[in-house]
């Protein structure tokens, strides 16, 4: 069953609270807006985990209170949009046009991603898990950088290189400065689709092997025996180019739960 969302009536909240103060955005606020736009959406759990969990003195925060209050301020001032999920009764945050334009003005040298106006029900579970996997990789110091699929799609050079429909879920950089394309496969696709994916990635890696900005390997995390079988089969002659990891989706969700 698809997840349904309801947008909060921001105008009513603003009028009720008579907000007439000007919110001064901090560097962390801008990073939060950029992060949410790039990763499509986020709940307070992910925002707390990435931006509020570790205090300035290095200790760990034991409460989400500051994260909740700051997100509330960003929503009230229309820098973020808040939606409610009917299925799990949870709030999720999206970027807003105002937040995007303000961030663009404050960070003109950054490559920014425009906000989504809604959450895609069909890909919600997949996108949420990609988001949480990214945070766990960062927490465990496995990676030093992550470029999301939305950012890749907005970067014309990279997008034309990958081709329509071939954008990975992200490209991360390891501690050893190795760029790796990341794919999370939750559903089973047609056999030919896996062969096409492998061939396309081999072509990209070979054609751009001397480009230091290009990824040199692809990491698949798959949730089905069928997907694992086909990916291993079609990549067996190119093992240096691929990491194919089979994992139980329920265990994965528990492992990366934020």
Secondary structure as UniProt FT lines:
FT   STRAND          5..7
FT   HELIX           10..17
FT   HELIX           27..39
FT   HELIX           44..47
FT   HELIX           48..52
FT   TURN            56..57
FT   HELIX           65..76
FT   TURN            77..78
FT   STRAND          80..85
FT   TURN            86..89
FT   STRAND          90..95
FT   HELIX           97..106
FT   TURN            107..109
FT   HELIX           121..123
FT   HELIX           124..139
FT   TURN            140..141
FT   STRAND          143..148
FT   HELIX           149..154
FT   HELIX           156..162
FT   TURN            164..165
FT   STRAND          170..174
FT   TURN            175..176
FT   STRAND          179..185
FT   HELIX           191..207
FT   TURN            208..210
FT   TURN            212..213
FT   STRAND          217..222
FT   HELIX           225..235
FT   HELIX           236..241
FT   STRAND          242..246
FT   HELIX           249..255
//
